[in-house]
Structures are given as C-alpha cells and as structure tokens.
Amino acid sequence: MKNLQAYFFAFMLVLTMTVSSCDVIGDIFQAGMWTAVIVIVLVIVLVLWLLRKIRGGGRNRL
C-alpha cells in the first residue's frame, strides 16, 4: 500500500508543478457555470474516492 501512496504523492507533486489552478478555474468558468459545477463535483468525488482507497475505506465498518 505504501507503494501506491508514493505514486499518489508523485502524481500530486507533478500536477501542482504543471497546472496553475487560477488558469484552470478561469478556463472552466469561461466554458460556463454548469460545466464548472460538474467538473468541480467530479474532482471532489475523485479525490474522496482516492483517499478512501488509500486509507482502506472500501471495507464495511459495521
């Protein structure tokens, strides 16, 4: 599992170095408000899903 965390960290590091968040958000809002809402929700869901996978949240905790 630590190997996956290393890849995730490296991916996030490369992403923060190559993508300027202000440019990305500006381009999204130029495309339209609903497109921005959909993209933002999808990104949040993806991040939460990745965090649950990394932490082992796929198991039932009853």
C-alpha positions in Angstrom: 0.0 0.0 0.0 2.9 2.4 0.6 3.9 2.0 -3.0 0.5 3.4 -4.1 1.0 6.3 -1.7 4.3 7.1 -3.3 2.8 7.2 -6.7 -0.1 9.3 -5.5 2.3 11.8 -3.9 4.4 11.9 -7.1 1.3 12.5 -9.2 0.1 15.3 -7.0 3.6 16.9 -7.0 3.8 16.8 -10.8 0.2 18.1 -11.1 0.9 21.1 -8.8 4.0 22.0 -10.7 2.4 21.9 -14.2 -1.1 23.2 -13.7 -1.8 26.7 -12.4 -5.1 26.4 -10.5 -6.1 30.0 -11.4 -5.8 29.3 -15.1 -7.7 26.1 -14.8 -10.6 27.6 -12.8 -10.7 30.7 -15.1 -11.0 28.4 -18.2 -13.7 26.3 -16.5 -15.8 29.4 -15.7 -15.4 30.7 -19.3 -16.9 27.4 -20.5 -20.0 28.0 -18.4 -21.2 27.8 -14.8 -22.8 24.3 -15.1 -19.7 22.9 -16.7 -17.7 24.3 -13.7 -20.1 22.9 -11.2 -19.9 19.4 -12.8 -16.2 19.4 -13.1 -15.7 20.6 -9.5 -18.0 18.0 -8.1 -16.3 15.3 -10.2 -12.9 16.4 -8.9 -14.1 16.3 -5.3 -15.6 12.9 -5.7 -12.4 11.6 -7.4 -10.2 12.9 -4.5 -12.5 11.5 -1.9 -12.6 8.1 -3.7 -8.8 8.1 -3.9 -8.4 9.0 -0.2 -10.8 6.1 0.7 -8.8 3.7 -1.4 -5.5 4.7 0.1 -6.8 4.5 3.6 -8.6 1.2 3.0 -12.1 2.6 3.4 -13.5 0.0 1.0 -14.3 -2.4 3.8 -17.6 -2.2 5.7 -17.1 -0.7 9.2 -20.1 -2.0 11.0 
